């Protein structure tokens, strides 16, 4: 078992690695204590709110990437169906709905038991994957929430590959 000084160092270093990655991207962020970091990151369709929290007991980094969109109460059922269909297409992480704020978000946890914690490249991969998936499915959420489309239609429309530029 690690002594407390080593545990405290690992706790601080995990969020330090995340902070170094975010600073290198020149994104705005707020260090919320020793174990949490809130970030604003640009996406293709909107800015995303990233949140990182380190849990030393689990040696885990919890990560969320929230959309800048609210789900009206009358759209929660179709958005829940959309979440199920979108999650079937993911290899890493999952989408969920933050009920208190009605925000769609991408979530993932990385485990680091018996390691020195996250590396810069692991954080880069996590964030790149999350932003890519959020950009990929952002239109599907828009189609369901504002376009009145079914979950199946929204996923089909959002996954159409465009060719060229308009």
C-alpha positions as CSV (number, residue, x, y, z in Angstrom):
1,X,0.0,0.0,0.0
2,X,1.3,3.5,-0.9
3,X,2.0,5.9,2.0
4,X,-0.1,9.1,2.2
5,X,2.6,11.3,0.8
6,X,2.8,9.2,-2.3
7,X,-1.0,9.1,-2.6
8,X,-1.3,12.8,-2.3
9,X,1.4,13.3,-4.9
10,X,-0.4,11.0,-7.3
11,X,-3.7,12.8,-6.7
12,X,-2.2,16.2,-7.5
13,X,-0.1,14.9,-10.5
14,X,-3.2,13.4,-12.2
15,X,-5.0,16.7,-12.4
16,X,-1.7,18.5,-13.1
17,X,-1.3,16.3,-16.3
18,X,-4.8,17.3,-17.3
19,X,-4.1,20.9,-16.6
20,X,-0.9,20.8,-18.6
21,X,-2.8,19.3,-21.6
22,X,-5.5,21.9,-21.4
23,X,-3.1,24.8,-21.1
24,X,-1.2,23.5,-24.2
25,X,-4.4,23.8,-26.1
26,X,-4.8,27.4,-24.9
27,X,-8.4,26.6,-23.7
28,X,-9.9,28.5,-20.8
29,X,-10.2,26.5,-17.6
30,X,-10.7,26.7,-13.9
31,X,-8.9,24.5,-11.4
32,X,-11.6,23.6,-8.9
33,X,-9.6,22.4,-6.0
34,X,-6.8,19.8,-6.0
35,X,-8.8,17.1,-7.8
36,X,-11.1,18.9,-10.3
37,X,-10.8,20.9,-13.5
38,X,-13.5,22.6,-15.5
39,X,-12.7,23.5,-19.2
40,X,-14.3,25.2,-22.2
41,X,-13.2,23.5,-25.4
42,X,-14.2,24.5,-28.9
43,X,-16.1,22.1,-31.1
44,X,-17.3,22.1,-34.7
45,X,-20.9,23.0,-33.7
46,X,-20.5,24.7,-30.3
47,X,-18.2,25.0,-27.3
48,X,-18.2,22.0,-25.0
49,X,-17.9,22.0,-21.2
50,X,-15.3,19.5,-20.1
51,X,-15.0,18.3,-16.5
52,X,-12.3,16.2,-15.0
53,X,-12.3,14.7,-11.5
54,X,-9.7,12.5,-9.9
55,X,-10.7,9.9,-7.4
56,X,-7.7,8.7,-5.5
57,X,-9.4,5.8,-3.7
58,X,-10.4,4.3,-7.1
59,X,-7.3,5.6,-8.9
60,X,-9.8,6.8,-11.5
61,X,-10.2,9.9,-13.7
62,X,-13.9,10.8,-14.3
63,X,-14.5,12.8,-17.4
64,X,-17.5,14.5,-18.9
65,X,-18.0,16.6,-22.1
66,X,-21.4,18.5,-21.9
67,X,-23.2,20.0,-24.9
68,X,-24.2,23.6,-24.9
69,X,-27.9,22.6,-25.3
70,X,-30.8,21.9,-22.9
71,X,-33.3,19.1,-23.5
72,X,-36.9,20.4,-22.9
73,X,-39.0,18.1,-20.7
74,X,-41.2,17.1,-23.6
75,X,-38.2,15.8,-25.5
76,X,-36.6,13.6,-22.8
77,X,-38.3,10.4,-24.1
78,X,-37.1,10.8,-27.7
79,X,-33.6,11.9,-26.5
80,X,-33.4,8.8,-24.3
81,X,-34.1,6.7,-27.4
82,X,-31.4,8.7,-29.2
83,X,-29.0,8.0,-26.4
84,X,-29.5,4.3,-26.7
85,X,-29.0,4.3,-30.5
86,X,-25.9,6.6,-30.3
87,X,-24.3,4.5,-27.5
88,X,-24.6,1.4,-29.7
89,X,-22.2,3.0,-32.1
90,X,-19.5,3.9,-29.6
91,X,-16.3,2.0,-28.7
92,X,-15.3,4.2,-25.8
93,X,-17.4,6.1,-23.3
94,X,-21.1,6.7,-23.5
95,X,-23.6,9.5,-23.8
96,X,-26.0,10.3,-21.0
97,X,-28.4,13.1,-19.9
98,X,-27.5,15.1,-16.8
99,X,-31.0,15.2,-15.3
100,X,-30.5,18.2,-13.0
101,X,-29.4,20.5,-15.9
102,X,-31.0,18.6,-18.8
103,X,-27.7,18.6,-20.6
104,X,-26.6,15.8,-23.0
105,X,-23.0,14.7,-22.2
106,X,-20.3,12.3,-23.2
107,X,-18.9,10.4,-20.2
108,X,-16.0,8.1,-19.6
109,X,-13.8,6.9,-16.7
110,X,-10.1,5.9,-17.0
111,X,-8.7,3.6,-14.4
112,X,-5.1,3.8,-13.3
113,X,-4.7,1.3,-10.5
114,X,-1.1,0.3,-10.0
115,X,0.2,3.0,-12.4
116,X,1.6,6.4,-12.0
117,X,-1.7,8.0,-13.3
118,X,-2.6,9.4,-16.7
119,X,0.0,10.5,-19.3
120,X,-0.3,13.5,-21.5
121,X,-1.1,11.3,-24.5
122,X,-3.8,9.4,-22.7
123,X,-5.5,12.7,-21.8
124,X,-5.1,13.9,-25.4
125,X,-6.7,10.6,-26.7
126,X,-9.6,10.9,-24.3
127,X,-10.3,14.5,-25.1
128,X,-9.9,13.9,-28.9
129,X,-12.2,11.0,-28.8
130,X,-14.8,12.8,-26.8
131,X,-14.8,15.9,-29.0
132,X,-15.0,13.8,-32.1
133,X,-18.0,11.8,-30.9
134,X,-19.7,15.0,-29.6
135,X,-19.2,16.7,-32.9
136,X,-20.3,13.6,-34.8
137,X,-23.6,13.3,-32.9
138,X,-24.4,16.9,-32.1
139,X,-26.6,17.2,-35.2
140,X,-28.6,14.1,-34.1
141,X,-29.4,15.8,-30.8
142,X,-30.4,19.0,-32.7
143,X,-32.6,17.0,-35.1
144,X,-34.5,15.3,-32.2
145,X,-34.8,18.4,-29.9
146,X,-35.5,21.1,-32.4
147,X,-36.2,19.3,-35.7
148,X,-38.9,17.0,-34.5
149,X,-37.1,13.9,-36.0
150,X,-37.2,10.4,-34.5
151,X,-34.1,9.0,-32.9
152,X,-33.6,6.7,-35.9
153,X,-34.0,9.5,-38.4
154,X,-31.7,11.8,-36.5
155,X,-28.9,9.2,-36.3
156,X,-29.2,8.4,-40.0
157,X,-29.1,12.1,-40.9
158,X,-26.2,12.9,-38.6
159,X,-24.0,10.0,-39.9
160,X,-24.3,11.0,-43.6
161,X,-20.8,11.7,-44.9
162,X,-20.7,14.9,-46.9
163,X,-18.5,15.4,-49.9
164,X,-16.9,18.7,-50.8
165,X,-17.8,22.1,-49.5
166,X,-20.8,24.4,-50.1
